[in-house]
Amino acid sequence: MAKKATANIPDCAISFNALREEGILFDVGCVLPIPAAFVNVADLLLATGLAENLEQAKRLLAQGGIEIDGKGVTNNIAEIRHGSVIRLGKRRFLRLVNSDIIG
């Protein structure tokens, strides 16, 4: 079995606070040791540039082509945290970096 090349996944620095203000991120809870939050997946795909428009984001979601941290996303709400990896299809990856805590 091939080893996953996580070092080659591009980072996407995004403010979780800004996402919260836009209504994309909500219901912040603390899952020790890393704080986690729930997110509107279609809006997150738009905010990160993984989808060009809302229709494309919803289509990807309906087709089951999205994973977050290795778990298939089956509805529009998913849990994310600093360092979460989004996979779109077989070859598109993106690591979420919470810019509120890095700098």
N, C-alpha and C positions, 0 to 999 in steps of 0.2 A: 504494500500500500504506500502511496506517495505521501511524503511529509508536507504539511501545509506550510506555505511560505507567507506567514503573517507579517514579516518585515517589509514585504512589497506592497502592502495595502496602503493606499493613500489616506492621509488624515484630512478630515474636514473640521476645521475649528469653527464652532458655532456656539453662540451664547444661549445656554438653556434658559436664562432669565428672559431674554428677548423672545424665545419661543413661547414661554409661559405668558408673556404680555400679549402675544398675538393669538393666544388661545389654542396653540398647537400642542403645548406641553401642559399637563395638569395632574392633579392628585399626587403631589410629591410625597413619597413615603421614604422611610429609611430602612433599607435592607442592608444590614451590616455585612461587611464593613464599608460598602460603597453605596452612597445614596442613589436611589433609582427613582424614575418617574415614568408616568404613562404618557403616550404620545399618539396623536392622530397620524397614522402612518402615511396616508396620501399627502397630507400637508407637509410632513417631514421630507418626503421624496422631492417635493417641489422646492422646499427651503434649501436642500442640499444640492440641488441640480441634477439629481438622479432621474427625475421625470421633467419633461418639458412643459406639461400642463396637467391639470387635474384629471382630465379624462384618461390620459396615459397612465397616471399613477393608479387610478381606480382599476384600469384594465390589467395592469401588472398584478395588483392585489387579487383580483378575481381569478386570474390564471394561476395563482399559487407560485409566482416566480420570485417571491421575496422571502428572505430569511434574516432574522436579527439574532445575533449571537448563536447561530447554528440551529435556531428553532424556526420552523416554517410559520409564516404569519398567515392566519386564516381569516382574520377580521381586521377592521381598520384601527384597532387599538392594540398597542404593544408596549412592553416595558423596555426602557432604554436606560443607560447609565454612561458615564464617562468611559470611553474606550469600547463601547459597543460597536460591533462590526455588522454592517448591512451588506447583504449579498443580493444582487439582482441578476437573475438568470444564472448562467454557469461561470461567467467571466468578469462581471463588474462587482467590485468590492469597494467599501468606504468605511473608514473607522471614524466614529464620532468623537471629537475632542471638545470637552466643555471649556470654552474660552474664559468662562467666569472663574475657573479655578486654576488656570495655567498662567493667568497673567496680567 
